[in-house]
Amino acid sequence: MHPRSTTRTIPRSAPRRRSSRCAGTVGLAAVGHVQGLAANEVPVLGYELVKGLELDGVVVVSPDEVLDGTERGARLVYVALTRAVQELTIVSAGALPGVLGLGSSDHDERDVAPVW
């Protein structure tokens, strides 16, 4: 794996085409694998596909869409959040669910920045 690679996890409802177009605008190619990556390739995987992987950096996209009050949704988000070895970024259009524990007074507001 490329030493500075980052893997993104996307909800089932998010179109893979959109992620591929976004990656392409910055000279990256979205791919569905983690082995043998070229320098410009970024793995883009669904929540269901990351179990068992250990990755340097992970961007979890829209966990609020997956946390639907079911045990399965909670497990999928937990697995996605625990794949990062060095760097974890959570991206959400709205407020992050309270169950993530990121909105409490225990955290410095600079650590939690919504991305619009």
C-alpha positions in Angstrom: 0.0 0.0 0.0 1.2 3.5 -0.7 2.6 4.9 2.6 0.3 8.0 2.5 -2.8 6.4 1.2 -6.2 7.2 2.6 -9.3 5.0 2.3 -12.8 6.5 2.3 -15.8 4.7 3.4 -19.1 5.8 1.9 -22.7 4.9 2.7 -24.6 2.6 0.4 -26.8 5.5 -0.7 -23.9 7.7 -1.9 -23.1 7.2 -5.6 -19.7 5.9 -6.3 -19.7 8.1 -9.5 -19.7 11.2 -7.3 -16.7 10.1 -5.3 -14.9 9.2 -8.5 -15.6 12.7 -10.0 -14.4 14.4 -6.8 -11.2 12.4 -6.7 -10.6 13.2 -10.3 -10.8 16.9 -9.8 -7.6 16.7 -7.7 -5.8 14.3 -9.9 -6.7 11.1 -8.0 -8.5 8.0 -9.1 -11.1 6.3 -6.9 -10.6 2.5 -6.9 -12.3 -0.4 -5.2 -9.1 -2.2 -3.9 -6.3 -1.6 -1.3 -3.5 -3.7 -2.8 -1.0 -2.5 -5.3 -2.1 1.1 -5.3 -0.6 3.6 -7.7 0.5 6.9 -6.3 -2.7 8.6 -7.6 -5.2 6.0 -6.5 -7.5 6.3 -3.5 -9.5 3.3 -2.3 -13.2 4.2 -2.0 -15.1 1.4 -0.1 -18.5 1.0 1.3 -19.0 0.5 5.0 -19.7 -3.2 4.5 -16.3 -3.8 2.8 -13.8 -2.4 5.4 -14.2 -5.0 8.1 -10.8 -6.6 8.9 -8.8 -3.9 7.1 -6.1 -1.8 8.9 -5.3 1.5 7.1 -3.0 4.4 7.7 -5.7 7.0 7.1 -9.5 6.8 6.8 -12.2 9.3 5.9 -15.6 8.3 7.1 -18.3 10.0 5.1 -21.8 10.7 6.4 -21.9 8.3 9.4 -25.3 10.0 10.2 -26.8 8.3 7.2 -25.7 4.9 8.4 -26.6 5.4 12.1 -30.2 4.7 11.7 -31.0 3.4 15.2 -30.3 -0.2 14.3 -27.6 -2.5 15.7 -26.4 -3.1 12.2 -25.9 0.6 11.5 -24.0 1.1 14.8 -21.7 -1.9 14.0 -21.0 -0.6 10.5 -20.0 2.8 11.7 -18.0 1.4 14.6 -16.0 -0.8 12.1 -15.4 2.1 9.8 -14.2 4.4 12.6 -11.8 1.8 14.0 -10.0 1.0 10.7 -7.5 4.0 10.9 -4.1 3.4 12.4 -2.8 7.0 12.2 -5.4 9.4 11.0 -9.2 9.5 11.1 -11.4 12.1 9.5 -15.2 12.2 9.7 -17.0 14.2 7.0 -20.7 15.1 7.4 -23.0 17.6 5.8 -24.9 17.9 9.0 -24.4 17.6 12.7 -22.6 14.5 13.8 -24.8 12.1 15.8 -24.4 12.5 19.6 -23.7 8.7 20.0 -20.2 9.4 18.5 -19.4 11.5 21.6 -17.8 14.3 19.6 -20.1 17.1 20.6 -19.5 16.8 24.4 -17.7 19.4 26.4 -14.8 16.9 26.8 -13.6 17.8 23.3 -11.9 20.9 22.1 -14.1 22.5 19.4 -11.0 22.7 17.2 -11.0 18.9 17.0 -14.6 18.8 15.7 -15.1 20.8 12.5 -18.2 20.3 10.3 -17.4 20.1 6.6 -20.0 21.8 4.4 
